[in-house]
Amino acid sequence: MATIDRQTATLALAHALAAAGRGLPVFPLSATKLPALRSPHHGEQPPVHCRGECGLPGHGVHDATTDPAAVRALFAAAPRATGYGIACGRAPHRLVGIDLDIDTAHGNDSVGALQQLALQHLFTIPPTVTVLTPSGGRHLWLTGPADTTVPNSAGRLAPGIDVRGSGGYLVGPGSVTAHGRYRLAPGTAHLPPAPCPRALLRLLTPPPRRPAGAPGVTAPTETPGRRGEGLIQFVLAAHEGQRNTRLFWAACRAYEHGFGDTLADALTAAAVRTGLTEQEARAAIASAERLTRGRG
């Protein structure tokens, strides 16, 4: 899309206001799907930890609001906005987005992968709001409970499945990007976001950190001479519904301690013993490697 016409910008604001009216916090996006407002801290010496406390717009998802006047002000400051983002994890809906990418070039079947997870972990995706993306993918809107924080992830559940949780956002239906328009799937516009099935929610959330001395299986601490043994036992102790999350957590700790590659085969073998396939285990470990590399 070479130019931004007035009608596109007007429609973006109208769709954003409609979403805000349904209790969804919104903010303006550009045609690249990135926040349309430049950060007021641009050029400052990093790291900058402001999340909007300065009172100025330009903090991306942290600008998101349901107040109509504030939404209008954000879009007035971003005249080239062509769409809007919806902040996930925020009250009242605490939206959780399941982003199913279509990647035929690499043979990724994200829809089939989600169906396989549903069969393996005994849950059903309920009828819910579904947004079709210009690339042929889809976003499933679910809601999470108030006492659970769902983190963002990319490919951790399975290749081609990304999760948008607390601190993340979804491109709202009606938005126009450089690749096309996001639109509601037929038959889902009247639906409210459905509650996330509890078995799926367990897959989306990391195992809780238990305080020292608490009963039950606790997260292991690495000691010299026993590198990785505690992590392997942690994976082996996983029950159904915990296997992916425990393996991912253990792999992250291994890579953070600098011996992830050395332990990868042993972690894979442990995960296979709990019921994961080798492909699922390798995918989770690869996701952990990418995540911890990005933190460096």
Beta strands, then each sheet from edge to edge (+ up, - down):
strand 1: 26-29
strand 2: 83-87
strand 3: 95-100
strand 4: 102-103
strand 5: 108-109
strand 6: 130-132
strand 7: 138-143
strand 8: 153-154
strand 9: 161-164
strand 10: 169-171
strand 11: 176-177
strand 12: 180-181
strand 13: 183-184
strand 14: 194-195
sheet 1: 1+ 2- 10+
sheet 2: 8+ 9- 3+ 7- 6+ 13-
sheet 3: 8+ 9- 3+ 7- 14-
sheet 4: 4+ 5-
sheet 5: 11+ 12-
end
